[in-house]
Amino acid sequence: MADPRRARWFTAGAATCSAVVVAGSAATLTVSGIHEQSQASTPTPSLHTGVTVIESGSVRRSVSGSVTVMTDGASVVSGAAESTSGTRIVTREGAAPDTPLDEGAVIAVVNERPTFLITSDVPFYRSMTVGTVGRDVDALQRGLRGLGYGLGSDASGKFGPGTARAVFFLYRDRSHQPVDSTGTPTDLTTATGTAVPEGELVAAPRVPVVSTTRCGQSGTVVNGPLCRLLPPTGLLRMTVPDSEADAIEAGQPVTVALADGSSIAASVGSRISDASTEPGDGTEGTNGADTTSASGSDPGGRVRGASFALDTADRVSLGATGSATVTVATTPDDGLRVAEVAIRSRGSERWLVARDGITLPISVGLCAHGVCSISGSNISAGRAIRLPDASAR
């Protein structure tokens, strides 16, 4: 005959065990630093009970970094070279401050000679005429093509008759007189001899740009630079630890959280220089020296690492700072995932053990932040899985 006291003790003990399982049923998983509620139809038991569940959802591997917003370089406009009299006078109103200036814009006019804006990573430091060869010529040619001017059969980087003719129309279309290498005006019959005098082109790494001040007041004598050109918005620069740099690729999605509380979507652009640049000024450390301390941080407290430009359609003010999260790998949203600690292995075999003791062979995909994507037969969202004993993990 069964002992009724033992029956009551067994019933109470079972109820206690059940209570332990239920008490942990509101636990959630953290994936890629985002606190996500389980999408399964049954609550997720706490890992402390020795049981977890298979969930429906994606697994995302992410890399975090810091973000600064800085200019990618300022352009100084000096205006046309000195005249034979040695005096330089602004003869037309220059570009107004804070007005976006695009490719081919006339920035300033000195002694009735214009200065045109052309996108270039190299400076325009000399006059150019038929026969001139160099990277500055190549940059001019790219600007001319972008403005719709043909170059004939001229080779890239070589100022030939086709480039000269395109320059002729660049000047004429903007109501300025084209000239040859001697300063003699050219016309349609002599267009292939047109030159670019020194000082009549200014380079900017990208357009549009804005002038910090009016770029020349009509009637004033020029005694120094006329103005500085800056991008109207900053270049987003993301810095990640060197150990994570190889996982970053162009085009990967990035979420940027700025210090002012706003959030913008971006994507990874090209890799740029190391992390020693100070935010907001677009310059490297003094004389290009490495300003990073022995601890791996620069004097501003930022961790040294690899830097990448971020592409975004949003306008971001110069000097802004924040953090970035790059999604470097992801699985489909309708896939299955489970806590990594629940997966058992021997050699190349991987399996789970259901709460009822059944062995469930699985294939394991992406694992990140303690969670793995899985596939296999007899597995479904909401199925309870035993965790291995701590001694067996």
Sine and cosine of phi, psi and omega as CSV:
sin_phi,cos_phi,sin_psi,cos_psi,sin_omega,cos_omega
0.00,0.00,0.73,-0.68,-0.04,-1.00
-0.92,0.38,0.63,-0.78,0.04,-1.00
-0.98,0.22,0.90,-0.43,-0.03,-1.00
-0.87,0.49,-0.51,0.86,0.00,-1.00
-0.92,0.39,-0.66,0.75,0.04,-1.00
-0.91,0.42,-0.57,0.82,0.04,-1.00
-0.90,0.44,-0.69,0.73,0.00,-1.00
-0.91,0.42,-0.65,0.76,0.01,-1.00
-0.89,0.46,-0.66,0.75,0.00,-1.00
-0.90,0.44,-0.68,0.73,0.00,-1.00
-0.89,0.45,-0.69,0.73,-0.02,-1.00
-0.91,0.41,-0.65,0.76,0.01,-1.00
-0.89,0.45,-0.67,0.74,0.03,-1.00
-0.89,0.46,-0.66,0.75,0.01,-1.00
-0.89,0.45,-0.62,0.78,0.02,-1.00
-0.90,0.44,-0.71,0.71,0.03,-1.00
-0.87,0.49,-0.66,0.75,0.03,-1.00
-0.88,0.47,-0.63,0.77,-0.01,-1.00
-0.90,0.44,-0.59,0.81,0.02,-1.00
-0.89,0.45,-0.68,0.73,0.00,-1.00
-0.91,0.42,-0.71,0.70,-0.06,-1.00
-0.93,0.37,-0.57,0.82,-0.07,-1.00
-0.88,0.47,-0.48,0.88,-0.02,-1.00
-1.00,-0.10,0.29,0.96,-0.20,-0.98
-0.97,0.24,-0.11,0.99,-0.06,-1.00
-0.99,-0.15,0.19,0.98,-0.05,-1.00
-0.92,0.39,0.42,-0.91,0.02,-1.00
-0.76,-0.65,0.23,-0.97,0.07,-1.00
-0.96,-0.26,0.53,-0.85,0.09,-1.00
-0.96,-0.29,0.85,-0.53,-0.02,-1.00
-0.84,-0.54,0.80,-0.60,0.03,-1.00
0.81,0.59,0.58,0.81,0.05,-1.00
0.97,0.26,0.07,1.00,-0.01,-1.00
-0.95,-0.30,0.81,-0.59,-0.03,-1.00
-0.98,0.22,0.95,-0.32,-0.10,-0.99
-0.92,-0.40,0.76,-0.65,0.11,-0.99
-0.96,0.29,0.60,-0.80,0.02,-1.00
-0.86,0.50,0.67,-0.74,0.03,-1.00
-1.00,-0.04,0.01,1.00,-0.01,-1.00
-0.94,0.35,0.35,-0.94,-0.05,-1.00
-0.97,0.25,-0.31,0.95,0.04,-1.00
-0.92,-0.39,0.50,-0.87,-0.02,-1.00
-0.88,0.47,0.46,-0.89,0.01,-1.00
-1.00,0.05,0.88,-0.47,0.04,-1.00
-0.92,0.39,0.41,-0.91,0.03,-1.00
-0.91,0.41,0.56,-0.83,0.05,-1.00
-0.90,0.44,-0.37,0.93,-0.03,-1.00
-0.92,0.38,-0.29,0.96,-0.01,-1.00
-0.99,0.11,-0.12,0.99,-0.06,-1.00
0.99,0.11,0.18,0.98,-0.02,-1.00
-0.69,-0.73,0.64,-0.77,0.15,-0.99
-0.73,-0.68,-0.04,-1.00,0.03,-1.00
-0.75,-0.66,0.41,-0.91,0.14,-0.99
-0.97,0.24,0.70,-0.71,0.00,-1.00
-0.91,-0.42,0.36,-0.93,0.16,-0.99
-0.99,-0.11,0.76,-0.65,0.01,-1.00
0.44,-0.90,0.05,-1.00,-0.05,-1.00
-1.00,-0.09,0.29,-0.96,0.16,-0.99
-0.88,-0.47,0.75,-0.66,-0.03,-1.00
-0.81,-0.58,0.79,-0.62,0.15,-0.99
-1.00,-0.10,0.75,-0.66,-0.05,-1.00
-0.76,-0.65,0.39,-0.92,0.08,-1.00
-0.84,-0.55,0.72,-0.69,-0.02,-1.00
-0.96,-0.27,0.52,-0.85,0.02,-1.00
-0.43,-0.90,0.02,-1.00,0.04,-1.00
-0.98,-0.19,0.42,-0.91,-0.02,-1.00
-0.79,-0.62,0.72,-0.69,0.19,-0.98
-0.81,-0.58,0.44,-0.90,0.00,-1.00
-0.89,-0.46,0.88,-0.47,-0.09,-1.00
-0.63,-0.78,0.28,-0.96,0.08,-1.00
-0.98,0.18,0.52,-0.85,0.04,-1.00
-0.99,-0.16,0.54,0.84,0.11,-0.99
0.83,-0.56,0.61,-0.79,0.06,-1.00
-0.96,-0.29,0.55,-0.83,0.04,-1.00
-0.93,-0.37,0.74,-0.67,0.01,-1.00
-0.98,-0.18,0.79,-0.61,0.00,-1.00
-0.98,-0.19,0.88,-0.48,0.00,-1.00
-0.98,-0.22,-0.37,0.93,-0.03,-1.00
1.00,0.03,0.04,-1.00,-0.06,-1.00
-0.88,0.47,0.39,-0.92,0.01,-1.00
-0.91,0.42,0.24,-0.97,-0.04,-1.00
-0.88,0.47,0.52,-0.85,0.07,-1.00
-0.99,0.15,0.03,-1.00,-0.01,-1.00
-0.89,0.45,-0.43,0.90,0.02,-1.00
-0.99,0.16,-0.19,0.98,-0.02,-1.00
0.99,0.11,-0.04,1.00,-0.02,-1.00
-0.97,-0.26,0.68,-0.74,0.05,-1.00
-0.89,-0.46,0.84,-0.55,-0.04,-1.00
-0.82,-0.57,0.71,-0.70,0.09,-1.00
-0.95,0.31,0.87,-0.49,-0.07,-1.00
-0.97,-0.25,-0.17,0.99,0.11,-0.99
-0.60,-0.80,0.44,-0.90,0.01,-1.00
-0.86,0.51,0.73,-0.68,0.03,-1.00
-0.99,0.13,0.03,-1.00,0.00,-1.00
-0.85,0.53,0.68,-0.73,-0.01,-1.00
-0.97,0.25,0.48,-0.88,0.01,-1.00
-0.91,0.41,0.54,-0.84,0.09,-1.00
0.89,0.46,0.33,0.95,0.07,-1.00
-0.97,-0.22,0.84,-0.55,-0.02,-1.00
-0.85,0.52,0.74,-0.67,-0.02,-1.00
-0.87,-0.49,0.79,-0.61,-0.08,-1.00
-0.96,-0.28,0.01,-1.00,0.01,-1.00
-0.79,0.62,0.75,-0.66,0.06,-1.00
0.99,0.12,0.00,1.00,-0.01,-1.00
-0.92,0.39,0.54,-0.84,0.11,-0.99
-1.00,0.07,0.89,-0.45,-0.08,-1.00
-1.00,0.03,-0.67,0.74,-0.05,-1.00
-0.47,-0.88,0.37,-0.93,0.04,-1.00
-0.72,-0.69,0.90,-0.43,-0.01,-1.00
-0.84,-0.54,0.78,-0.62,-0.06,-1.00
0.80,0.60,0.59,0.81,-0.01,-1.00
0.90,0.44,0.29,0.96,0.10,-1.00
-0.95,-0.32,0.77,-0.64,-0.10,-1.00
-1.00,0.08,0.30,-0.96,0.20,-0.98
-0.85,-0.53,0.87,-0.50,-0.05,-1.00
-0.99,-0.14,0.55,-0.84,0.06,-1.00
-1.00,-0.02,0.81,-0.58,0.03,-1.00
-0.73,-0.68,0.72,-0.70,0.04,-1.00
-0.93,0.37,0.81,-0.58,-0.02,-1.00
-0.28,-0.96,0.61,-0.79,0.10,-0.99
-1.00,0.01,-0.10,1.00,0.04,-1.00
-0.87,-0.49,0.51,-0.86,-0.03,-1.00
-0.97,0.25,0.44,-0.90,0.16,-0.99
-1.00,-0.10,0.96,-0.28,-0.21,-0.98
-0.89,-0.46,0.05,1.00,-0.11,-0.99
-0.49,-0.87,0.15,-0.99,0.15,-0.99
-0.98,0.21,0.41,-0.91,0.01,-1.00
-0.75,-0.66,0.72,-0.69,0.02,-1.00
-0.57,-0.82,0.06,-1.00,-0.04,-1.00
-0.82,0.58,0.82,-0.57,-0.03,-1.00
0.96,-0.29,-0.29,0.96,0.02,-1.00
-0.93,0.36,0.69,-0.73,-0.03,-1.00
-0.77,-0.64,0.64,-0.77,0.07,-1.00
0.37,-0.93,0.08,-1.00,0.00,-1.00
-0.92,0.40,-0.54,0.84,0.03,-1.00
-0.92,0.40,-0.57,0.82,0.07,-1.00
-0.91,0.41,-0.68,0.73,0.02,-1.00
-0.87,0.50,-0.66,0.75,0.02,-1.00
-0.90,0.44,-0.67,0.74,0.06,-1.00
-0.87,0.49,-0.69,0.72,-0.01,-1.00
-0.88,0.47,-0.66,0.75,0.03,-1.00
-0.89,0.45,-0.64,0.77,0.04,-1.00
-0.90,0.43,-0.66,0.75,0.02,-1.00
-0.90,0.44,-0.69,0.72,0.04,-1.00
-0.88,0.47,-0.65,0.76,0.02,-1.00
-0.89,0.46,-0.46,0.89,0.03,-1.00
-1.00,0.05,-0.03,1.00,0.07,-1.00
0.99,-0.12,0.16,0.99,-0.01,-1.00
-1.00,-0.05,0.74,-0.67,0.06,-1.00
-0.99,0.17,0.45,-0.89,-0.05,-1.00
-0.91,-0.40,0.16,0.99,-0.03,-1.00
0.89,0.45,-0.71,-0.71,-0.04,-1.00
-0.98,-0.20,0.26,0.97,-0.04,-1.00
-0.89,0.45,0.69,-0.73,0.07,-1.00
-0.96,0.27,0.46,-0.89,0.03,-1.00
-0.88,0.47,0.74,-0.68,0.03,-1.00
1.00,0.09,0.01,1.00,0.02,-1.00
-0.85,-0.52,0.86,-0.52,-0.01,-1.00
-0.98,0.22,0.98,-0.22,0.00,-1.00
-0.92,-0.40,-0.16,-0.99,-0.02,-1.00
-0.87,0.49,-0.58,0.82,0.02,-1.00
-0.91,0.41,-0.66,0.75,0.05,-1.00
-0.91,0.41,-0.67,0.75,0.01,-1.00
-0.86,0.50,-0.68,0.74,0.00,-1.00
-0.91,0.41,-0.64,0.77,0.05,-1.00
-0.89,0.46,-0.65,0.76,0.04,-1.00
-0.89,0.45,-0.63,0.77,0.04,-1.00
-0.81,0.58,-0.74,0.67,-0.03,-1.00
-0.96,0.29,-0.49,0.87,0.09,-1.00
-0.85,0.53,-0.73,0.68,0.02,-1.00
-0.93,0.37,-0.77,0.64,-0.10,-1.00
-0.89,0.46,-0.65,0.76,-0.03,-1.00
-0.91,0.41,-0.32,0.95,0.01,-1.00
-0.94,-0.34,0.36,0.93,0.12,-0.99
0.89,0.46,0.64,0.77,0.09,-1.00
-0.78,-0.62,0.50,-0.87,-0.10,-1.00
-0.99,0.15,0.89,-0.46,0.13,-0.99
-0.95,0.30,0.51,-0.86,-0.02,-1.00
-0.69,-0.73,0.26,-0.97,0.08,-1.00
-1.00,-0.07,-0.19,-0.98,-0.09,-1.00
-0.93,0.37,-0.25,0.97,0.04,-1.00
-0.99,-0.14,-0.05,1.00,-0.04,-1.00
1.00,-0.02,0.05,1.00,0.01,-1.00
-0.98,0.19,0.74,-0.67,0.01,-1.00
-0.85,0.53,0.60,-0.80,0.08,-1.00
-0.93,-0.36,0.38,-0.92,0.07,-1.00
-0.74,-0.67,-0.18,-0.98,-0.05,-1.00
-0.85,0.52,-0.55,0.84,-0.04,-1.00
-0.97,0.22,-0.36,0.93,-0.03,-1.00
-0.87,-0.50,0.31,0.95,-0.11,-0.99
-0.86,0.50,-0.52,0.85,-0.06,-1.00
-0.96,0.29,-0.01,1.00,0.08,-1.00
-0.96,-0.30,0.14,0.99,-0.04,-1.00
-0.91,0.41,0.62,-0.78,-0.01,-1.00
-0.85,-0.53,0.17,-0.99,0.12,-0.99
-0.90,-0.43,0.95,-0.31,0.02,-1.00
-0.92,0.40,0.45,-0.89,0.03,-1.00
-0.85,0.53,0.69,-0.73,0.05,-1.00
1.00,-0.02,-0.04,1.00,-0.07,-1.00
-0.98,-0.18,0.12,0.99,0.16,-0.99
-0.77,-0.64,0.62,-0.79,0.13,-0.99
-0.79,-0.61,0.70,-0.72,-0.06,-1.00
-1.00,-0.09,0.59,-0.81,0.15,-0.99
-0.70,-0.72,0.67,-0.74,-0.03,-1.00
-0.86,0.50,-0.50,0.87,0.05,-1.00
-0.39,-0.92,0.37,-0.93,0.04,-1.00
-0.83,-0.56,0.41,-0.91,0.08,1.00
-0.97,0.23,0.28,-0.96,0.14,-0.99
-0.79,-0.62,0.19,-0.98,0.11,-0.99
-0.76,-0.65,0.47,-0.88,0.07,-1.00
-1.00,0.03,0.64,-0.77,0.01,-1.00
-0.96,0.28,-0.43,0.90,0.07,-1.00
-0.63,-0.78,0.10,-1.00,0.11,-0.99
-0.90,0.44,0.72,-0.70,-0.11,-0.99
-1.00,0.03,0.88,0.47,0.02,-1.00
0.95,-0.30,0.83,-0.56,0.06,-1.00
-0.98,-0.18,0.81,-0.59,-0.07,-1.00
-0.80,0.60,0.75,-0.66,0.04,-1.00
1.00,-0.07,-0.15,0.99,-0.02,-1.00
-1.00,0.03,0.48,-0.88,0.05,-1.00
-1.00,0.08,0.69,-0.73,-0.03,-1.00
-1.00,0.02,0.87,-0.49,0.02,-1.00
-0.89,-0.45,0.04,1.00,-0.02,-1.00
-0.10,-1.00,-0.27,-0.96,0.03,-1.00
-0.84,0.54,0.59,-0.80,-0.01,-1.00
-0.99,0.15,-0.64,0.77,-0.05,-1.00
-0.17,-0.99,0.15,-0.99,0.10,-0.99
-0.88,-0.48,0.62,-0.78,0.02,-1.00
-0.95,-0.33,0.72,-0.69,0.02,-1.00
-0.74,-0.67,0.46,-0.89,0.14,-0.99
-0.89,0.46,0.60,-0.80,-0.01,-1.00
-0.93,0.37,-0.41,0.91,0.07,-1.00
-0.76,-0.65,0.24,-0.97,-0.11,-0.99
-1.00,0.03,0.24,-0.97,0.14,-0.99
-1.00,0.01,0.83,-0.55,0.05,-1.00
-0.98,0.20,0.83,-0.56,-0.04,-1.00
-0.86,-0.52,0.88,-0.48,-0.01,-1.00
-0.97,-0.25,0.73,-0.68,0.04,-1.00
-0.89,-0.47,0.79,-0.61,0.01,-1.00
-0.84,-0.54,0.35,-0.94,0.05,-1.00
-0.84,0.54,0.57,-0.82,0.02,-1.00
-0.81,0.58,-0.58,0.82,-0.05,-1.00
-0.92,0.40,-0.32,0.95,-0.02,-1.00
-0.98,-0.22,-0.10,0.99,-0.16,-0.99
-0.88,0.48,-0.59,0.81,-0.05,-1.00
-0.92,0.40,-0.32,0.95,0.01,-1.00
-0.99,0.12,-0.21,0.98,-0.06,-1.00
-1.00,0.03,0.77,-0.64,0.03,-1.00
-0.73,-0.68,0.48,-0.88,0.03,-1.00
-0.86,0.52,0.68,-0.73,0.05,-1.00
0.99,-0.11,-0.23,0.97,0.00,-1.00
-0.91,0.41,0.62,-0.78,-0.02,-1.00
-0.95,0.32,0.59,-0.81,-0.02,-1.00
-0.73,-0.68,0.69,-0.72,0.16,-0.99
-0.96,-0.29,0.84,-0.54,-0.03,-1.00
-0.95,-0.32,0.83,-0.56,0.07,-1.00
-0.96,-0.30,0.93,-0.37,-0.04,-1.00
-1.00,0.09,0.38,-0.93,-0.07,-1.00
-0.90,0.45,-0.38,0.92,0.00,-1.00
-0.99,0.15,0.05,1.00,0.03,-1.00
0.99,-0.13,-0.18,0.98,0.00,-1.00
-0.99,0.13,0.35,-0.93,-0.01,-1.00
-0.74,-0.67,0.67,-0.74,0.01,-1.00
-0.74,-0.67,0.45,-0.89,0.07,-1.00
-0.99,-0.10,0.65,-0.76,-0.01,-1.00
-0.55,-0.83,0.00,-1.00,0.11,-0.99
-0.64,-0.77,0.39,-0.92,-0.03,-1.00
-0.94,0.33,0.75,-0.66,0.09,-1.00
-0.98,-0.21,-0.67,-0.74,-0.05,-1.00
-0.99,0.11,0.42,-0.91,0.09,-1.00
-0.97,0.23,0.66,-0.75,0.00,-1.00
-0.85,-0.52,-0.24,-0.97,-0.16,-0.99
-0.94,0.35,-0.05,-1.00,-0.06,-1.00
-0.92,0.38,-0.02,-1.00,-0.18,-0.98
-1.00,0.01,0.34,0.94,-0.08,-1.00
-0.99,0.10,-0.09,1.00,-0.03,-1.00
-0.93,0.36,0.69,-0.72,0.05,-1.00
-0.98,0.20,0.63,-0.78,-0.04,-1.00
-0.93,0.36,0.68,-0.74,0.20,-0.98
0.99,-0.12,-0.35,0.94,-0.08,-1.00
-0.92,-0.38,-0.20,0.98,0.07,-1.00
0.93,0.36,0.33,0.95,0.00,-1.00
-0.88,-0.48,0.41,-0.91,0.05,-1.00
-0.99,0.12,0.02,-1.00,0.04,-1.00
-0.86,0.51,0.25,-0.97,-0.10,-1.00
-0.78,0.63,0.82,-0.57,-0.01,-1.00
0.80,0.59,0.45,0.90,0.05,-1.00
0.98,0.21,0.15,0.99,-0.05,-1.00
-0.95,0.31,0.44,-0.90,0.06,-1.00
-0.97,0.24,0.91,-0.42,-0.04,-1.00
-1.00,-0.10,0.20,0.98,-0.04,-1.00
-0.98,0.18,0.70,-0.72,0.01,-1.00
-0.98,0.19,0.16,-0.99,-0.02,-1.00
-0.90,0.43,-0.35,0.94,-0.01,-1.00
-0.98,0.19,-0.11,0.99,0.00,-1.00
0.99,-0.11,0.09,1.00,0.05,-1.00
-0.88,-0.48,0.49,-0.87,0.07,-1.00
-1.00,0.08,0.10,-1.00,-0.05,-1.00
-0.86,0.52,-0.38,0.93,0.03,-1.00
-0.99,0.16,-0.07,1.00,0.06,-1.00
1.00,-0.05,0.06,1.00,-0.03,-1.00
-1.00,0.09,0.56,-0.83,0.03,-1.00
-0.96,0.27,0.72,-0.70,0.01,-1.00
-0.94,0.33,0.59,-0.81,0.01,-1.00
-0.07,-1.00,-0.30,-0.95,0.01,-1.00
-1.00,-0.02,0.61,-0.79,-0.06,-1.00
-0.89,-0.45,0.58,-0.81,0.00,-1.00
-0.71,-0.71,0.60,-0.80,0.17,-0.99
-0.97,0.25,0.55,-0.84,0.06,-1.00
-0.91,-0.42,0.72,-0.70,0.03,-1.00
-0.99,-0.11,0.75,-0.66,0.02,-1.00
-0.45,-0.89,0.47,-0.88,0.06,-1.00
-1.00,0.05,-0.16,0.99,-0.03,-1.00
-0.99,0.15,0.54,-0.84,0.07,-1.00
-1.00,0.03,0.77,-0.64,-0.04,-1.00
-0.79,-0.62,0.75,-0.66,-0.07,-1.00
-0.94,0.34,0.56,-0.83,0.07,-1.00
-0.85,0.52,0.62,-0.78,0.05,-1.00
1.00,0.02,-0.14,0.99,0.01,-1.00
-0.92,0.38,0.48,-0.88,0.03,-1.00
-0.74,-0.68,0.24,-0.97,0.02,-1.00
0.08,-1.00,-0.32,-0.95,0.01,-1.00
-0.81,-0.59,0.36,-0.93,-0.02,-1.00
-0.73,-0.68,0.60,-0.80,0.11,-0.99
-0.83,-0.56,0.88,-0.48,-0.02,-1.00
-0.98,-0.22,0.81,-0.59,0.11,-0.99
-1.00,0.08,0.95,-0.32,-0.07,-1.00
-0.99,-0.10,-0.29,0.96,0.06,-1.00
-0.36,-0.93,0.57,-0.82,-0.01,-1.00
-0.48,-0.88,0.43,-0.90,0.08,-1.00
-0.93,-0.38,0.26,-0.96,-0.03,-1.00
-0.87,0.50,0.54,-0.84,-0.01,-1.00
-0.90,0.43,-0.43,0.90,-0.04,-1.00
-1.00,-0.09,0.25,0.97,0.03,-1.00
-0.99,0.14,-0.05,-1.00,0.03,-1.00
-0.92,-0.40,0.51,-0.86,0.00,-1.00
-0.57,-0.82,0.37,-0.93,0.00,-1.00
-0.48,-0.88,0.37,-0.93,0.06,-1.00
-0.86,0.51,0.72,-0.69,-0.07,-1.00
-0.86,0.51,-0.53,0.85,-0.04,-1.00
-0.93,0.37,-0.27,0.96,-0.01,-1.00
-0.99,0.14,-0.23,0.97,-0.08,-1.00
-0.99,0.10,0.78,-0.63,0.04,-1.00
-0.96,-0.27,0.47,-0.88,-0.08,-1.00
-0.53,-0.85,0.44,-0.90,0.15,-0.99
-0.45,-0.89,0.92,-0.39,-0.10,-1.00
0.89,0.45,-0.81,-0.59,0.01,-1.00
-1.00,-0.04,-0.03,1.00,-0.04,-1.00
-0.99,0.11,0.62,-0.79,0.06,-1.00
-0.73,-0.69,0.67,-0.74,0.02,-1.00
-0.43,-0.90,0.27,-0.96,0.13,-0.99
-0.90,-0.44,0.35,-0.94,0.11,-0.99
-0.88,-0.47,0.89,-0.46,0.00,-1.00
-0.92,0.39,0.29,-0.96,-0.02,-1.00
-0.88,0.48,-0.47,0.88,0.01,-1.00
-1.00,0.06,0.13,0.99,0.09,-1.00
1.00,-0.06,-0.06,1.00,-0.01,-1.00
-0.96,0.26,0.71,-0.71,0.05,-1.00
-0.99,0.11,0.75,-0.66,-0.05,-1.00
-0.86,-0.50,0.99,-0.16,0.05,-1.00
-0.89,0.46,0.63,-0.77,-0.03,-1.00
-0.64,-0.77,0.31,-0.95,0.24,-0.97
-0.95,-0.31,0.66,-0.75,-0.05,-1.00
-0.95,-0.30,0.76,-0.65,0.04,-1.00
-0.98,-0.19,-0.81,-0.59,-0.04,-1.00
-0.95,0.30,0.75,-0.66,0.13,-0.99
-0.90,-0.43,0.73,-0.68,0.01,-1.00
-0.38,-0.92,0.69,-0.72,0.10,-1.00
0.82,0.57,0.60,0.80,0.10,-1.00
1.00,0.10,0.14,0.99,-0.02,-1.00
-0.76,-0.65,0.61,-0.79,0.01,-1.00
-0.81,-0.58,0.60,-0.80,0.17,-0.99
-0.99,0.16,0.62,-0.79,-0.07,-1.00
-0.68,-0.73,0.35,-0.94,0.12,-0.99
-0.54,-0.84,0.35,-0.94,0.00,-1.00
0.41,-0.91,0.13,-0.99,0.03,-1.00
-0.99,0.11,0.43,-0.90,0.06,-1.00
0.90,0.44,0.36,0.93,0.11,-0.99
-0.88,-0.47,0.59,-0.80,-0.03,-1.00
-0.41,-0.91,0.36,-0.93,0.01,-1.00
-0.87,0.49,0.70,-0.71,0.04,-1.00
0.99,-0.11,-0.19,0.98,-0.02,-1.00
-0.96,0.29,0.75,-0.66,-0.03,-1.00
-0.98,0.21,0.68,-0.74,-0.07,-1.00
-0.80,-0.61,0.70,-0.71,0.08,-1.00
-0.97,0.25,0.60,-0.80,0.14,-0.99
-1.00,-0.04,0.59,-0.81,0.05,-1.00
-0.90,0.44,0.44,-0.90,0.15,-0.99
-0.86,0.51,0.51,-0.86,-0.02,-1.00
-0.83,0.56,-0.58,0.82,-0.03,-1.00
-0.94,0.34,-0.34,0.94,-0.04,-1.00
-0.99,-0.10,-0.10,0.99,-0.06,-1.00
-0.99,0.16,0.00,0.00,0.00,0.00
